[in-house]
Amino acid sequence: MEAAGCSAAAANGAVGSRDRSLVPERLQRREQERQLEVERRKQKRQNQEVEEEKSDFFAAAFARERAAVEELLESGESMEQLDEAAARLQGLQKLVNDAVLFLAAYDLRQGQEALTRLQATLAERRQELQPKKRFAFKTRRKDAVSATTVDAAPGPAAAEGILAFPPPLKEEGGGIGSGFVFGFSKVESQVLEKRAEELHQRDVLLTELSKCTVRLYGNPNTLRLAKARGCTLLCGPVSTSVFLEDCSDCVLAVACQQLRVHTTRDTRIFLQVTSRAIVEDCSGIQFAPYTWSYPGIDKDFEGSGLDRSKNNWNDVDDFNWLARDTASPNWSILPEEERTVQWD
């Protein structure tokens, strides 16, 4: 009995010794976890402070540059002053593009809307300072003003049929892109083209087109497509913004600093964009990389100021979808097997 009692005591002593040896290990693990948590909180606080500093810097820089551009637009009495305003607007656009990664969605939206208004004002001021010219079609016959049908071969005869140098279009209501601009309106089942010398740094408006193919060779300043149905739009590099509004069943190839898509459905966009694309009130939007090319496009990219090595075609913000852990159902990546398109 005594021997058995001694053995049991020895066993209990061994277990107690092992339990005591585990205590320091548990304490060490807890201490390590506590230190890691402290470090995580510290890093989170530092990151937040950095983002706040960046946001404050952006707000101050944006306000300063915006005021300078507004002053140039208000007092500008020469094209040289408007050119300076345009250059500063490009810098302002770059400031917004660089702030996309840390700026809150609301602040980003406010900045983009302010840029849009300034670009529209710039277009109006340019129009005011341009000498008034009477418009006339340069044609050889009365029916030459009608555009080529989509099925026709784009040869020399077709080129005579493309609408050339149309009168400026004035958009009603003062919305995005308001003011006198340049483009096509209310055309159906036609091929429409503009060349680089016509488009250079112009603000282009395409509206109420149906089943048209539009080719824009060159470097516009801004581009807006509104109320288009079943159209194909191919455009060279746009220095600033592309706006797509109230369109359906379209195919686009565009390169730009920023893309804004609103109230649009069932549309494929082959995109090169240096900031994030934005969709709002949309459905069935598909994105793929920009693949359109034409003779002289390299020169147009150089003139546009776009960075060809930077393309965020698949980095899209949906203003109607705030859940970060779930993909938006309103846009998707176009499968690679569906990206082969015969542009010409």
C-alpha positions in Angstrom: 0.0 0.0 0.0 2.8 2.4 0.9 4.6 1.6 -2.3 1.4 2.2 -4.4 0.9 5.4 -2.5 4.4 6.5 -3.3 4.0 5.7 -6.9 0.8 7.7 -7.2 2.4 10.6 -5.4 5.3 10.5 -7.8 3.0 10.4 -10.8 1.0 13.4 -9.5 4.2 15.3 -8.9 5.3 14.7 -12.5 2.0 15.9 -13.9 2.1 18.9 -11.7 5.7 19.6 -12.8 4.6 19.4 -16.5 1.6 21.8 -15.9 4.0 24.2 -14.2 6.4 24.0 -17.2 3.5 24.9 -19.6 2.7 28.1 -17.7 5.6 30.1 -19.0 4.9 29.0 -22.6 1.3 30.1 -22.3 2.4 33.4 -20.9 4.9 33.9 -23.6 2.3 33.2 -26.3 -0.1 35.6 -24.8 2.6 38.3 -24.5 3.6 37.7 -28.2 -0.1 38.0 -29.3 -0.5 41.1 -27.2 2.6 42.7 -28.7 1.4 41.8 -32.2 -2.0 43.3 -31.6 -0.4 46.5 -30.2 1.8 46.6 -33.4 -1.2 46.1 -35.7 -3.1 48.9 -34.0 -0.1 51.2 -34.2 0.4 50.4 -37.9 -3.3 51.0 -38.5 -3.2 54.3 -36.7 -0.1 55.3 -38.7 -1.7 54.3 -42.0 -4.8 56.3 -41.1 -2.7 59.4 -40.2 -0.8 59.1 -43.5 -4.1 58.8 -45.5 -5.5 61.8 -43.6 -2.3 63.8 -44.4 -2.6 62.8 -48.0 -6.2 63.8 -48.1 -5.5 67.1 -46.5 -2.7 67.8 -49.0 -4.9 66.9 -51.9 -7.7 69.1 -50.7 -5.4 72.1 -50.3 -3.6 71.5 -53.6 -6.9 70.9 -55.5 -8.5 74.1 -54.0 -5.4 76.2 -54.9 -5.2 74.9 -58.5 -8.9 75.1 -59.0 -9.0 78.7 -58.0 -6.1 79.5 -60.4 -8.0 77.8 -63.3 -11.2 79.6 -62.5 -9.4 82.9 -62.4 -7.8 82.2 -65.8 -11.2 81.3 -67.2 -13.0 84.3 -65.8 -10.3 86.9 -66.9 -8.9 85.1 -69.9 -9.1 87.4 -73.0 -6.7 85.5 -75.2 -6.2 82.0 -76.4 -2.8 82.0 -74.7 -4.5 82.4 -71.3 -7.0 79.6 -72.1 -4.1 77.4 -73.2 -2.6 78.0 -69.8 -5.9 77.1 -68.1 -6.0 73.9 -70.2 -2.5 73.0 -69.1 -3.3 73.6 -65.4 -6.5 71.6 -65.8 -4.4 68.7 -67.0 -2.3 69.0 -63.9 -5.5 69.1 -61.8 -6.7 65.9 -63.5 -3.4 64.2 -62.7 -3.8 65.3 -59.1 -7.2 63.5 -58.9 -5.8 60.4 -60.7 -3.0 60.1 -58.2 -5.4 60.5 -55.3 -7.7 57.6 -56.4 -6.0 55.0 -54.2 -6.5 56.9 -50.9 -9.3 59.4 -51.5 -12.8 58.6 -50.2 -15.4 57.9 -52.9 -17.4 61.0 -52.1 -14.3 63.3 -52.3 -13.3 61.6 -55.5 -16.7 62.2 -57.0 -16.8 65.8 -56.0 -13.3 66.4 -57.5 -14.3 64.8 -60.8 -17.5 66.8 -61.0 -15.6 70.0 -60.4 -13.2 69.0 -63.2 -16.1 68.4 -65.5 -17.6 71.8 -64.9 -14.2 73.5 -65.5 -13.7 71.6 -68.7 -17.1 72.6 -69.9 -16.4 76.3 -69.0 -13.1 76.1 -70.9 -14.9 74.8 -74.0 -17.4 77.7 -73.8 -14.6 80.3 -73.4 -12.7 78.8 -76.4 -15.9 79.1 -78.5 -16.4 82.7 -77.4 -12.9 83.7 -78.5 -13.0 81.9 -81.8 -13.8 84.1 -84.8 -17.3 83.5 -86.1 -17.4 81.6 -89.4 -20.3 80.7 -91.6 -20.7 77.0 -92.0 -20.9 75.3 -95.4 -20.6 71.7 -96.5 -17.8 71.1 -98.9 -19.5 68.8 -101.3 -19.8 68.1 -105.0 -23.5 67.2 -105.1 -26.5 67.8 -102.9 -26.8 64.4 -101.4 -23.1 64.2 -100.4 -23.9 65.2 -96.9 -25.5 61.9 -96.1 -23.1 59.6 -94.3 -22.0 56.2 -95.6 -24.0 53.2 -94.6 -22.4 50.7 -92.3 -22.3 48.0 -95.0 -20.5 50.2 -97.5 -16.8 49.8 -98.2 -15.0 52.8 -96.8 -13.3 53.9 -100.0 -12.7 57.3 -101.5 -16.4 57.6 -102.6 -17.5 56.8 -99.0 -15.1 59.4 -97.6 -17.0 62.1 -99.6 -20.2 60.9 -97.9 -18.9 61.2 -94.3 -20.2 64.3 -92.5 -17.2 66.7 -92.5 -16.9 69.8 -90.3 -20.5 69.8 -89.0 -21.9 72.8 -87.2 -21.2 72.9 -83.4 -23.7 71.0 -81.3 -25.1 72.9 -78.4 -26.4 70.7 -75.6 -29.4 71.9 -73.6 -29.6 71.9 -69.9 -26.0 72.7 -68.9 -25.1 69.1 -67.9 -21.8 67.3 -68.4 -20.1 68.7 -71.5 -22.5 71.6 -71.9 -21.6 74.4 -74.2 -20.6 74.4 -77.9 -18.8 71.2 -78.9 -18.0 69.1 -81.9 -19.4 65.8 -83.2 -22.5 64.0 -84.6 -26.1 63.9 -83.6 -29.3 62.1 -84.6 -27.8 59.7 -87.2 -28.9 56.2 -87.9 -27.1 53.2 -89.7 -24.1 55.2 -91.0 -20.3 55.2 -90.8 -19.0 58.4 -89.3 -15.4 59.5 -89.1 -13.2 62.4 -87.9 -9.5 62.8 -88.6 -6.7 63.9 -86.4 -6.5 67.5 -87.7 -10.2 68.0 -87.0 -10.2 66.4 -83.5 -7.0 67.8 -82.0 -7.9 68.8 -78.4 -11.5 69.3 -79.3 -14.4 68.4 -77.0 -16.5 65.8 -78.9 -20.2 65.1 -78.3 -21.9 62.1 -80.0 -25.6 62.0 -79.2 -28.7 60.1 -80.3 -26.9 57.7 -82.7 -28.4 54.3 -83.7 -26.6 51.4 -85.3 -23.7 53.6 -86.3 -19.9 52.9 -86.5 -17.9 55.9 -85.4 -14.1 56.2 -85.9 -12.3 59.1 -84.3 -8.7 59.2 -85.3 -6.6 61.6 -83.3 -6.4 63.2 -79.8 -9.6 64.8 -78.5 -9.6 66.7 -75.2 -12.9 65.1 -73.9 -15.4 62.7 -75.4 -19.1 62.1 -74.5 -21.4 59.5 -76.0 -25.1 59.9 -75.0 -28.3 58.1 -76.0 -26.6 55.7 -78.3 -28.2 52.4 -79.3 -26.3 49.5 -81.0 -23.3 51.6 -81.9 -19.6 50.9 -82.3 -17.3 53.7 -81.2 -13.5 53.6 -81.8 -11.5 56.5 -80.5 -7.9 57.5 -80.3 -6.4 58.7 -77.0 -8.5 61.3 -75.1 -6.4 63.7 -73.0 -8.9 63.9 -70.1 -12.3 62.3 -69.7 -14.7 60.0 -71.5 -18.4 60.1 -70.5 -20.9 57.4 -71.4 -24.5 58.1 -70.6 -27.9 56.4 -71.4 -26.5 54.0 -73.9 -27.2 50.3 -74.6 -25.9 47.4 -76.7 -22.7 49.3 -77.8 -19.1 48.4 -78.2 -16.4 51.0 -77.4 -12.6 51.2 -77.7 -11.4 54.2 -75.7 -8.1 55.4 -74.1 -8.4 58.2 -71.5 -7.4 59.5 -68.1 -10.8 58.8 -66.6 -14.0 57.0 -67.7 -17.5 57.7 -66.3 -20.4 55.4 -67.3 -23.9 56.3 -66.3 -27.3 54.7 -66.9 -25.9 52.3 -69.5 -26.5 48.6 -70.1 -25.2 45.6 -72.1 -22.1 47.4 -73.4 -18.6 46.2 -74.0 -15.7 48.6 -73.3 -12.2 48.0 -74.5 -10.4 50.4 -72.2 -7.1 52.0 -71.5 -7.4 54.3 -68.4 -4.8 55.8 -66.1 -7.2 56.2 -63.1 -10.2 54.0 -62.2 -13.3 53.7 -64.3 -16.5 54.5 -62.6 -20.0 53.0 -63.3 -23.2 54.3 -61.8 -26.8 53.1 -62.4 -25.5 50.5 -64.9 -25.9 46.8 -65.7 -24.3 44.3 -68.1 -21.1 46.4 -68.6 -18.0 44.3 -69.7 -14.4 45.5 -69.7 -11.3 44.4 -71.7 -8.0 46.0 -72.5 -7.8 48.6 -75.3 -6.8 47.0 -78.6 -7.7 49.4 -81.4 -4.8 50.7 -83.5 -4.4 52.9 -86.6 -1.5 54.6 -88.4 -0.3 57.5 -86.2 -1.7 56.3 -82.9 1.7 56.5 -81.2 2.0 60.2 -82.0 -1.5 60.8 -80.7 -0.6 59.0 -77.5 2.4 61.2 -77.1 0.3 64.4 -77.7 -2.4 63.2 -75.2 0.0 63.0 -72.3 -1.4 59.5 -71.3 1.0 57.0 -69.8 0.7 53.9 -72.1 2.4 51.7 -69.5 -0.4 52.4 -67.0 -3.8 50.7 -67.6 -6.3 50.2 -64.9 -8.9 48.7 -67.3 -10.1 46.2 -64.8 -10.1 48.4 -61.7 -13.7 49.7 -61.6 -15.7 51.6 -59.0 -19.4 51.0 -58.9 -21.1 53.9 -57.0 -24.2 51.7 -56.5 -22.3 48.8 -55.0 -20.6 49.5 -51.6 -19.8 46.0 -50.5 -16.1 45.6 -50.7 -16.0 41.9 -50.1 -18.4 41.0 -52.9 -18.0 41.8 -56.6 -20.5 44.2 -58.2 -23.1 42.4 -60.3 -23.3 45.4 -62.6 -20.0 44.9 -64.4 -17.6 42.1 -65.3 -14.4 41.2 -67.2 -15.0 40.2 -70.8 -13.8 36.6 -71.3 -10.6 36.4 -73.4 -12.3 34.2 -75.9 -14.8 37.0 -76.6 -12.2 39.8 -77.1 -11.4 39.1 -80.7 -13.0 42.0 -82.6 -12.7 43.0 -86.3 -12.5 46.8 -85.9 -12.4 47.6 -89.6 
